[in-house]
Amino acid sequence: MRVHADAGPWLLDTEGRWRRDTEVTGPGMEAPDGTGGRLPRSPTVSCRHGFVQPLRQRRRKVRQALGRRNRAGTGAAVISMSTLGLIGSGHIGSTLARLGVAAGLEVVLSNSRGPETLADLVAELGPRARAATPAEAAAAGDWVVVTVPLKNYRQVPVAPLAGKVVLDTNNYYPERDGQIAELDAEETTTSELLQRHLPDAKVVKAFNNIFFAHLAALARPSGAVDRSALPIAGDDPEAKAAATRLIDLLGYDAVDAGPLGDSWRFQRDTPAYVVPYAKNPQGRGISVDDPGVSADAATVRAALAAAQRG
Ligand SMILES: NC(=O)c1ccc[n+]([C@@H]2O[C@H](COP(=O)([O-])OP(=O)(O)OC[C@H]3O[C@@H](n4cnc5c(N)ncnc54)[C@H](OP(=O)(O)O)[C@@H]3O)[C@@H](O)[C@H]2O)c1
């Protein structure tokens, strides 16, 4: 079943209750500028070429909408002792940071250029957020999300992630990451590469199959009729349970797609990749101005089952 996102995003209020953000008008990410109109039509992009132009405009709209959400939603004290560490603070990392702060988590962000370059984002996120080095973010997190371009996965710090639940958002784009023979030959998956790099961490694949703007727009409280589901894959049941708790806090149900070796079922160019969350899918791709539509667990399971390799 698909339900159209017909109201603004949800937020946690100071009592920890979810409610609609009435400051954001229209479906999903439409018209966060309050004009009541739709965002201008932008060129269509296919998944094969990544999420490209006009992303600058799209990012601004997402920041505006989530900024309102954060201002209205701060104060939730649901799980204030839990910390989300982020290695990578770009499109996905900053979106997860905003959702994490809105859910009452402490958030530690990091990137490759140094904490000082994240000052504006930290200021926007408020007192629950701080910037640090990747090693510090890794050490601080109860969950740590690795969300860097795949080509840089070997730069992720190893020692501070020992024993930790590490959520991996990475996708393989050879035009960005270079050719990786094992992936081209379908002998492994991106998350298994990260798991090999982090032998003592518990890697769970998550958040890789949804466009960052849809990740922001489709978050809903537990039990909402239009809540979406996200697939996860991992080899450690406890780590998958921990990942499921995080995903729930951030506004999504989780669907277990199996071990890391099965994570190809929601990698790029599969039916579960970005398209289930698009209101107007463009084949296997989406338009960057697509407002998003919820995809429940049954929809995600069906897409996972339809995946083919080779
Ligand atoms: N964009 C999406 O909608 C989307 C959706 C699902 C999955 N993904 C996947 O998720 C991953 C991240 O995507 P994104 O779009 O968020 O990328 P992005 O906007 O380019 O951001 C990448 C982030 O990673 C940081 N980074 C790069 N190398 C690093 C390193 N060695 N150590 C620490 N941080 C490092 C960058 O920091 P600096 O800027 O300082 O270099 C930046 O903050 C990619 O694998 C992508 O394919 C993306």
The ligand as a Gaussian input file, in Angstrom:
#p B3LYP/6-31G(d) Opt

LIG

0 1
 N       22.746000      11.884000      -1.576000
 C       21.802000      10.956000      -1.349000
 O       20.598000      11.235000      -1.449000
 C       22.226000       9.570000      -0.943000
 C       21.216000       8.675000      -0.618000
 C       21.552000       7.407000      -0.129000
 C       22.895000       7.029000      -0.035000
 N       23.867000       7.913000      -0.419000
 C       25.273000       7.440000      -0.289000
 O       25.726000       7.850000       0.996000
 C       27.102000       8.245000       0.925000
 C       27.189000       9.725000       1.270000
 O       26.427000      10.438000       0.316000
 P       26.173000      12.009000       0.431000
 O       25.299000      12.348000      -0.711000
 O       25.783000      12.389000       1.795000
 O       27.644000      12.545000       0.138000
 P       28.163000      14.053000       0.224000
 O       27.030000      15.009000       0.280000
 O       29.190000      14.205000      -0.850000
 O       28.893000      14.102000       1.651000
 C       29.983000      13.292000       1.898000
 C       30.476000      13.595000       3.292000
 O       31.517000      12.671000       3.592000
 C       32.609000      13.408000       4.118000
 N       33.824000      12.684000       3.901000
 C       34.433000      12.366000       2.742000
 N       35.539000      11.654000       2.979000
 C       35.636000      11.527000       4.321000
 C       36.564000      10.909000       5.180000
 N       37.617000      10.264000       4.698000
 N       36.361000      10.989000       6.524000
 C       35.286000      11.641000       7.020000
 N       34.357000      12.239000       6.245000
 C       34.540000      12.186000       4.921000
 C       32.561000      14.720000       3.395000
 O       33.316000      15.659000       4.094000
 P       34.078000      16.833000       3.308000
 O       33.019000      17.621000       2.614000
 O       34.774000      17.562000       4.392000
 O       35.025000      16.138000       2.346000
 C       31.068000      14.992000       3.430000
 O       30.699000      15.513000       4.683000
 C       27.541000       7.939000      -0.501000
 O       28.099000       6.648000      -0.542000
 C       26.246000       7.993000      -1.292000
 O       26.323000       7.220000      -2.473000
 C       23.552000       9.177000      -0.846000

